[in-house]
Amino acid sequence: MMDIQHLTPNEKDLFITTLAECYRRLKAAKIEAKELTKDGFQLMFRSVYKDINNMT
């Protein structure tokens, strides 16, 4: 698990933006996070992170 306390301010912003986008996508799909497995959520997080990181 990631320890957010050791991230730089920019990394924290990216983490929060990524997490918010994950939940936005779940809401749009009418799925709750608890319906995903840990691996499923991690896969989605990595995908969103990559998308967001490529835009910056």
N, C-alpha and C positions, 0 to 999 in steps of 0.2 A: 504494500500500500504506500502511496505517495505521502510524504510528510510535507505538507504545504508550508510549514514554518521555515523550511530551509530553501524556499524558492526566492528568487529575486522579485522585486515588484512587477516587472514585466512578465515574468513567468507566472506569477499569481494572477495577473490580469488575463493572460491567455488561458490558464486553467479554469478560471471562473467563466470566461466567455464560452469555452468549450463545454463546460458542464451545463450552462444555461441553454446552449444550442441542443445538447443531447435531450434535455427535458422538453424543449420546444418541439423537437421532432417526435418524441414519445407522445406528447399531448396531441399533436396533429394526427398521429396514427391511432389515437385513442387507446394507448397502451400505458400501463403504469410500470414504473421501473421495477417494482417487485415481481412483475411477471417475467422479467428476463433473468437468465442465469447470470452469475458473476462474469463468466466468460463472454456471454452475449453483450453485457453492458460494456465490458472492457473493449470488445471489438468495435462497438459503436463509438465509444469515446476516442479510440485511436483513429478511426475514420474521420470523425468530426475534427479532431485535432489536426490531422493532416490537411483537411480542407481549409481550415481557418489559417493554419500556418503558411499555406501556399498563397493565401490572399494578402499576407502582410509582407 
